[in-house]
Amino acid sequence: MGEVYDDMEDQYYAPPSASWLDAIQDQFGSAPWWILSVLVHVTFLLITMTIIVASGKDNDEGTVFTNFVKKEEQEERKEEEIIQREEVEEVETEVIVHEENEEDHMETEDDMDLDMAHGDEDAISDIPLGGTGTVGYLGVGGGGAGLFGYRTGGGRKRALQRGGGGSDTENAVNRALEWLARHQEADGHWDGEKYEGEDTDAGITGLAALAFLGAGHTERTGKYKNTVLKAVKWMISQQDANGCIGKASTRGGLGYHHSICGMALSEAYGMAKVPGTGAAAQKAIDYSINEHQVPYSGWRYSPRQEPDTSVTGWFIMQLKSGKVAGLKVPGEGFQGAINWLDKVTTDDNYSGRTGYQSKQQASRPLTAVGMVGRLFMGWKPDDPLLRGGAEYLLESLPSWGAANEQVNFYYWYYGTLGMFQVGGDYWKKWNVAMKGSLLPTQRRGGDEDGSWDPVGHWCPRGGRVYSTALGALCLEVYYRYLPMYR
């Protein structure tokens, strides 16, 4: 090796010959010698670099050299690297821990790719409502996160702890979602008749999708992203050209099916921003206001039918979810809802009791619907009507009953949403009763593991999918929507 290096030195660094210098002298005549010196050194440098590069090509292993790449080539390489990373199969993680593990893990896969998952935080409605505005989000205090709350990450864990949930409620949610995922049909919907219900497929598919969205799963992120994606595609496939989702012949009324599916599409779009989902959600909103709603009033089963509070509640939530998702929601939709709730809600001594189609038909389930509707449209939790409604609900806290006789998932769902927002002792008492009814009764073992039996009001129609989706939504309340003004 020493002889090789000696030969290389002789070859690359031999002094210039006298005849070569004479030629330079002849060329430049009497030019100063410092100019000639510069020329000689520059020439040697160029020759040396040429030889080194040529040598490096012959011996790639023994020589390290810098390769200057054009800017265009660098950009192409960056794009190729991004594509390769996107093609790599993502590692999926559990949303929460299993029952035996005391350490909570509140993140989904691709956690908080979800800056968008909160919804549009500045989506203030443009309806002229005097002192009461329809805010575009719940949780307006302190800047307020979007309507879609803290459904994943550290914010979810903090919201869970503040609201009165824990590992027991999270494990129940996880088991419910596992049951729903196992029983989804291949085309993305859930079959009501297959699981102790009737032909209510559109409505229960919307409820199931909302349960997954409520736990932070979207079309793009989360352990159950494929479940959500299939459900969204199926709902879109059921949408008519005018934007309506569902069949008029289905049990439970078209208004329920359309508004629940429309709400699910709006939340899905607000959380993942998939353009096709947004287009379908906007069409559903347009249909809800332009064709189904009684002008400046509420909604019912069929288009322009005399409204009722139960159906109207779901349409309010659909429109609000669309507003927060950044979709176009004309103000007259909300104004009509307010007009309807005012018509059917008692205000004597601020009792806040709401009826089905009149004040005289007041009931606790419909009072809960009225409370949630007003909260979604900007009423403050300390409003006397809402406090009066909360007092009314305290007279009938959730209870399963020895023979299932007191089960009402519909009432529990709306009551849980409303009492959580009102807060204080109202929520503390409701929360204890709600958890005491749901946690011990969730099925364990066998094909029903993670579900709730379809007993009580409306369950014979919606079946086990209905009861399980609503049970999960109740237990997601701590982070699904942020509390207002706290």
HELIX and SHEET records of a PDB file:
HELIX    1   1 GLY A    2  TYR A   13  1                                  12    
HELIX    2   2 ALA A   18  PHE A   28  1                                  11    
HELIX    3   3 TRP A   33  ASP A   58  1                                  26    
HELIX    4   4 LYS A   71  GLU A   87  1                                  17    
HELIX    5   5 MET A  116  HIS A  118  5                                   3    
HELIX    6   6 GLY A  141  GLY A  143  5                                   3    
HELIX    7   7 GLY A  153  GLY A  163  1                                  11    
HELIX    8   8 SER A  167  ARG A  182  1                                  16    
HELIX    9   9 GLU A  193  TYR A  195  5                                   3    
HELIX   10  10 ASP A  201  GLY A  214  1                                  14    
HELIX   11  11 LYS A  225  SER A  237  1                                  13    
HELIX   12  12 LEU A  254  ALA A  272  1                                  19    
HELIX   13  13 PRO A  275  TYR A  287  1                                  13    
HELIX   14  14 SER A  288  HIS A  292  3                                   5    
HELIX   15  15 THR A  309  VAL A  324  1                                  16    
HELIX   16  16 GLY A  331  VAL A  344  1                                  14    
HELIX   17  17 ASP A  348  TYR A  350  5                                   3    
HELIX   18  18 LYS A  359  GLN A  361  5                                   3    
HELIX   19  19 ARG A  364  PHE A  376  1                                  13    
HELIX   20  20 PRO A  384  LEU A  394  1                                  11    
HELIX   21  21 PHE A  409  VAL A  422  1                                  14    
HELIX   22  22 GLY A  424  LEU A  438  1                                  15    
HELIX   23  23 CYS A  459  LEU A  475  1                                  17    
HELIX   24  24 VAL A  477  ARG A  480  1                                   4    
END                                                                             
